[in-house]
Amino acid sequence: MDERGGSFVAVRRISQSLDRGNTCHSTSAEVVAGSAAWLGRGLSCVCAQRRESDPRPSFDLTPAQEECLQKLQNRMDVAYDGSIPEHQEALRALWNVAFPEEELHGLISEQWKEMGWQGKDPSTDFRGGGFISLENLLFFAKNFPKSFQDLLRKQEGDRSVWEYPFAVAGVNITFMLIQMLDLEAVKPRTLVGATFLRFLSENESAFDLLYCITFKLMDHQWLEMRASYMDFNTVMKSTRRQLERELLLDDITRLEELPSYSLLT
């Protein structure tokens, strides 16, 4: 996308009630599309629009839920910094789980385009999602390796000639989830956000798990809609609506019970 907000470049395929927990529990993330401008402007249409006069309810949190939300917000506040060794190692780890058979020549390399980054330096794409977007990708790769590889290599379904860029799409999903769940607020102002915090208080990795579910759901919607690169925002909006519906189902007590969780392998 150029600075005026024009079309982004696509990847062309060469081969076809809230009190439930008392503690925050840990449990065992050719031509490339996108730019920082796309990450910001491209997601604006995905987020629900609201008039300033609309009432905004808020939901009280338990101390445990407040603690879990604060920990997640602390993660969200960390910008990717290529000079920090921990961030460098996380980026190398992402390459190693994505392409274990191929040696990475450097953190700045044309090889990164194979994963769907916009250029040879992935750090320029993390401005839209921060370090947490890299953590999300790593969690996905380590916990659902087959689904991760299927999406990375576009191995499932009747694919478009012009596909969405895997890595940049992943950053977009992180950004979309933060907005959908209203995670930057002091306390949730939507029922969807409040419901998610119920899951977060029971599973510290809930955001990462929801990210994996969302990525797989987005690809499922992409195939169902027979989408191409110009349809990306439409697919993201459809994905968000479906995810919101599933989160509000009455009988869901764990993220693993969401209908779309079954898409993960």
C-alpha positions as CSV (number, residue, x, y, z in Angstrom):
1,M,0.0,0.0,0.0
2,D,1.3,3.5,-0.8
3,E,1.2,6.4,1.7
4,R,-2.2,7.5,0.3
5,G,-3.8,4.2,1.3
6,G,-3.9,2.4,-2.1
7,S,-4.1,-1.3,-2.7
8,F,-1.7,-3.6,-1.0
9,V,0.4,-6.1,-2.9
10,A,-0.6,-9.8,-2.5
11,V,1.3,-13.0,-2.3
12,R,1.2,-15.0,-5.5
13,R,1.3,-18.7,-5.0
14,I,3.9,-20.5,-7.1
15,S,2.6,-24.0,-6.1
16,Q,-1.0,-24.3,-5.6
17,S,-21.4,-13.4,34.8
18,L,-17.8,-13.0,35.1
19,D,-16.6,-14.5,38.4
20,R,-15.4,-17.9,37.5
21,G,-11.8,-18.1,38.6
22,N,-9.9,-16.9,41.6
23,T,-6.4,-17.0,40.1
24,C,-4.7,-16.4,36.8
25,H,-3.6,-19.9,35.7
26,S,-0.8,-20.6,33.4
27,T,-1.1,-23.5,30.8
28,S,1.2,-25.7,28.9
29,A,2.2,-18.3,18.4
30,E,7.5,-14.0,-4.4
31,V,5.7,-10.8,-3.8
32,V,4.7,-9.9,-0.3
33,A,1.8,-7.8,0.7
34,G,1.2,-5.2,3.3
35,S,2.9,-2.3,5.0
36,A,2.6,-0.5,8.3
37,A,0.0,1.7,6.6
38,W,-2.0,-1.3,5.6
39,L,-1.9,-2.7,9.2
40,G,-3.3,0.6,10.5
41,R,-5.8,1.7,7.8
42,G,-6.7,-1.8,6.5
43,L,-8.0,-2.8,9.9
44,S,-10.1,0.3,10.4
45,C,-13.1,-1.2,8.6
46,V,-12.9,-4.4,10.7
47,C,-13.5,-2.6,14.0
48,A,-17.1,-1.8,15.0
49,Q,-18.1,1.8,14.4
50,R,-20.0,3.7,17.1
51,R,-21.6,7.1,17.6
52,E,-20.1,9.2,20.3
53,S,-23.5,9.4,21.9
54,D,-23.9,5.6,22.2
55,P,-23.8,4.4,25.8
56,R,-20.8,2.3,26.8
57,P,-21.5,-0.2,29.6
58,S,-18.7,-1.4,31.7
59,F,-18.3,-4.7,33.6
60,D,-16.7,-5.0,37.0
61,L,-13.8,-7.4,37.4
62,T,-12.7,-9.6,40.2
63,P,-9.2,-8.9,41.6
64,A,-7.9,-12.0,39.8
65,Q,-9.4,-10.9,36.5
66,E,-7.9,-7.4,36.9
67,E,-4.5,-9.0,37.5
68,C,-4.8,-11.2,34.4
69,L,-5.9,-8.2,32.3
70,Q,-3.0,-6.1,33.5
71,K,-0.5,-8.9,32.6
72,L,-1.9,-9.1,29.1
73,Q,-1.9,-5.3,28.7
74,N,1.8,-5.3,29.8
75,R,2.5,-7.8,27.0
76,M,0.6,-5.6,24.6
77,D,2.6,-2.5,25.6
78,V,5.9,-4.1,24.5
79,A,7.0,-2.8,21.1
80,Y,9.2,-5.1,19.0
81,D,12.8,-3.9,19.3
82,G,15.4,-5.5,17.1
83,S,18.2,-4.5,19.4
84,I,16.9,-6.6,22.3
85,P,18.5,-10.1,22.4
86,E,15.2,-11.7,23.6
87,H,13.4,-10.3,20.6
88,Q,16.1,-11.4,18.2
89,E,15.9,-14.9,19.6
90,A,12.2,-15.0,19.3
91,L,12.4,-14.0,15.7
92,R,15.0,-16.7,15.0
93,A,12.8,-19.2,16.8
94,L,9.9,-18.3,14.5
95,W,12.0,-19.0,11.5
96,N,13.3,-22.3,12.9
97,V,9.8,-23.6,13.6
98,A,8.4,-22.3,10.2
99,F,11.3,-23.6,8.0
100,P,13.3,-26.1,10.1
101,E,14.9,-27.4,6.9
102,E,16.3,-24.1,5.8
103,E,19.0,-22.1,7.6
104,L,18.3,-18.4,8.2
105,H,21.1,-16.2,6.8
106,G,20.2,-13.2,9.0
107,L,17.6,-11.3,10.9
108,I,17.5,-9.0,7.9
109,S,17.2,-11.2,4.8
110,E,15.2,-11.7,1.7
111,Q,14.3,-15.1,3.1
112,W,11.7,-13.5,5.3
113,K,9.5,-12.8,2.3
114,E,8.9,-16.6,2.1
115,M,6.9,-16.2,5.3
116,G,4.8,-13.3,4.1
117,W,6.6,-10.3,5.5
118,Q,6.6,-7.2,3.3
119,G,10.3,-7.0,3.0
120,K,13.6,-8.3,4.2
121,D,13.3,-6.8,7.7
122,P,10.2,-8.2,9.6
123,S,10.7,-5.6,12.4
124,T,9.1,-3.0,10.1
125,D,5.8,-5.0,10.1
126,F,5.6,-5.4,13.9
127,R,4.7,-1.8,14.4
128,G,1.1,-2.7,13.9
129,G,1.0,-5.4,16.5
130,G,4.1,-5.1,18.8
131,F,6.1,-8.0,20.3
132,I,2.9,-9.8,21.3
133,S,2.1,-10.4,17.6
134,L,5.4,-12.3,17.3
135,E,4.6,-14.2,20.5
136,N,1.2,-15.1,19.0
137,L,2.9,-16.6,15.9
138,L,5.3,-18.6,18.0
139,F,2.6,-19.9,20.2
140,F,0.7,-21.0,17.1
141,A,3.7,-22.7,15.5
142,K,4.6,-24.6,18.7
143,N,1.2,-25.7,19.9
144,F,-0.6,-26.4,16.5
145,P,2.3,-27.1,14.2
146,K,0.2,-28.8,11.5
147,S,-2.3,-26.0,11.3
148,F,0.5,-23.5,11.3
149,Q,2.3,-25.2,8.4
150,D,-1.0,-25.7,6.5
151,L,-1.7,-21.9,6.6
152,L,2.0,-20.9,6.0
153,R,2.3,-23.1,2.9
154,K,-1.4,-22.7,1.9
155,Q,-1.8,-26.4,1.8
156,E,-5.6,-26.7,2.3
157,G,-8.5,-26.0,-0.1
158,D,-8.9,-24.4,-3.5
159,R,-6.6,-21.4,-3.1
160,S,-6.6,-18.1,-4.9
161,V,-3.8,-17.3,-7.4
162,W,-3.3,-14.1,-5.3
163,E,-3.2,-15.1,-1.6
164,Y,-3.1,-13.2,1.6
165,P,0.5,-12.8,3.1
166,F,0.7,-15.2,6.0
167,A,2.9,-13.2,8.4
168,V,1.3,-9.8,7.8
169,A,-2.1,-11.4,8.1
170,G,-1.0,-12.7,11.5
171,V,-0.1,-9.3,12.7
172,N,-3.5,-8.0,11.5
173,I,-5.2,-10.7,13.5
174,T,-3.4,-9.7,16.7
175,F,-4.4,-6.1,16.1
176,M,-8.1,-7.1,15.4
177,L,-8.4,-9.2,18.5
178,I,-7.1,-6.4,20.7
179,Q,-9.7,-4.0,19.3
180,M,-12.6,-6.6,19.3
181,L,-12.0,-7.5,22.9
182,D,-11.4,-3.8,23.9
183,L,-8.3,-4.9,25.7
184,E,-6.8,-1.5,26.1
185,A,-9.6,-0.4,28.4
186,V,-9.3,-0.4,32.2
187,K,-12.2,-2.8,32.3
188,P,-14.3,-4.4,29.5
189,R,-17.1,-2.3,27.9
190,T,-18.6,-5.0,25.8
191,L,-20.1,-8.4,26.7
192,V,-17.6,-10.1,24.3
193,G,-14.7,-8.5,26.1
194,A,-16.1,-9.4,29.5
195,T,-16.6,-13.0,28.4
196,F,-13.1,-13.2,27.2
197,L,-11.7,-12.1,30.6
198,R,-13.6,-14.9,32.2
199,F,-11.6,-17.3,30.0
200,L,-8.4,-15.4,30.6
201,S,-8.7,-15.7,34.4
202,E,-8.8,-19.5,33.9
203,N,-6.1,-19.7,31.3
204,E,-3.2,-17.2,31.0
205,S,-2.7,-18.3,27.4
206,A,-6.3,-17.6,26.4
207,F,-5.3,-14.7,24.1
208,D,-2.7,-16.8,22.3
209,L,-5.2,-19.7,22.0
210,L,-7.9,-17.4,20.7
211,Y,-5.4,-16.1,18.2
212,C,-4.8,-19.6,16.8
213,I,-8.5,-20.2,16.6
214,T,-9.0,-16.9,14.8
215,F,-6.2,-17.4,12.3
216,K,-7.6,-20.8,11.3
217,L,-11.2,-19.4,11.2
218,M,-10.0,-16.6,9.0
219,D,-8.5,-19.0,6.5
220,H,-11.6,-21.1,6.6
221,Q,-13.7,-18.0,5.8
222,W,-11.2,-17.1,3.1
223,L,-11.8,-20.5,1.4
224,E,-15.6,-20.5,1.9
225,M,-15.8,-17.0,0.3
226,R,-13.4,-18.0,-2.5
227,A,-11.6,-14.8,-1.6
228,S,-8.6,-13.1,-3.3
229,Y,-6.4,-10.4,-2.0
230,M,-8.9,-7.5,-2.6
231,D,-11.3,-9.3,-0.3
232,F,-9.0,-9.5,2.8
233,N,-10.9,-6.8,4.8
234,T,-14.2,-8.4,4.0
235,V,-13.0,-11.8,5.2
236,M,-11.6,-10.2,8.4
237,K,-15.0,-8.6,9.1
238,S,-16.8,-11.9,8.6
239,T,-14.3,-13.6,10.8
240,R,-14.8,-11.1,13.6
241,R,-18.6,-11.4,13.4
242,Q,-18.4,-15.2,13.6
243,L,-15.9,-15.1,16.5
244,E,-18.2,-12.7,18.5
245,R,-21.1,-15.0,18.0
246,E,-19.2,-18.0,19.2
247,L,-17.8,-16.3,22.3
248,L,-21.4,-15.4,23.4
249,L,-22.8,-18.9,23.0
250,D,-24.5,-19.9,26.3
251,D,-22.9,-23.2,26.8
252,I,-19.3,-22.3,26.3
253,T,-17.1,-22.7,29.4
254,R,-13.7,-23.0,27.7
255,L,-12.2,-21.7,24.5
256,E,-11.6,-25.3,23.5
257,E,-15.4,-25.6,23.3
258,L,-15.8,-22.9,20.6
259,P,-17.1,-24.4,17.4
260,S,-14.1,-23.0,15.4
261,Y,-11.6,-24.7,17.7
262,S,-12.4,-27.9,15.9
263,L,-10.7,-26.3,12.8
264,L,-7.3,-26.6,14.5
265,T,-5.2,-29.7,14.1
